[in-house]
């Protein structure tokens, strides 16, 4: 493969490109969906293809091709160069890339059970077994949808800086959504797991565990009451503090969005939260869904501090934004597959541990909420956010009280960071799929975290 990609790079340079990169993939993918005890979708197949990106006179050109056939890839590099030359006539600020070390590497993954080699029938039976467990939990369970995905294979990367990387890929993803109904009450419960390990993980994280978690979340909501809306102190659980770290803060700290006008554009080196707030984006956590060895520009993954003791100390960069900021790339350039250009994406974004126990955080709250599991939400570049919650509880006089349903909390990201007054010594990292124009697996999490004041949405 190296010789073939090198010939494409040579061709691009002869056509006038000052920089050329080629990303090729040979991946095997399986998708299975079950709904209400029936298998609705089974798709499996090989996805071969290549993406070619060139820089000509400070302008980018990009072309992709769903084949690894040499002649068609040569046509693609010619097309990318034509696009870049045309774009260079109108470019206002020529793109420049930060220097990186030349790398030659082979990254291998050797799971005990490669999902590619696991019979499709076994995967189907796993979904149907989980489905049965869910419906057996209670007569009020009315519907469930389970989505399974596995991806395995190898990505290849080469560029005109003489870097060449072969990197195995392996993802397992299982999403479960359960609906329960009692009288006029309808409730949703969900559970998502994801791994970069082999299929053997389902020997310990069994369908029984996954299905029961999702089912019980929906059934518990049937018994819950609607909270009284207003401003309250809250303890935010690891799943939702992770969503906050990723959605409400993390996107603001992606340097392309920072430059596009996020609220952090002038905040580097400045205080944006209380001194006990520390947030990191980390591509090196073993086994985490957002972990990899090298990004899609050939930059090594690393641990990137974003907030330290309440101060913005870094952003997430690709080679282009790193050059603009006069810093080093952080290994955050990622593309969904060969059809897309790499853009700045988060990896595993989280609040770091503190020194408080959950019980200690409860003690000081007379009336507030424990916000535990995420249901949906949105965040904006101006720092405003809203998060929907599928599992929450009242806190009354330092103790957990009744379950509440249809909860949301909202506010301003930086104001919320300043209101953090306790950080737990526990830690949990969860799984998500980010949709910043492309899909990307990301981890997010942290410890239980207490906020002095958040706006809770509920009944009047």
Order of alpha helices (4+ residues) and beta strands (2+ residues): alpha-beta-beta-beta-alpha-beta-alpha-beta-beta-beta-alpha-beta-beta-alpha-alpha-beta-beta-beta-alpha-beta-beta-beta-alpha-beta-beta-beta-beta-alpha-beta-beta-beta-beta
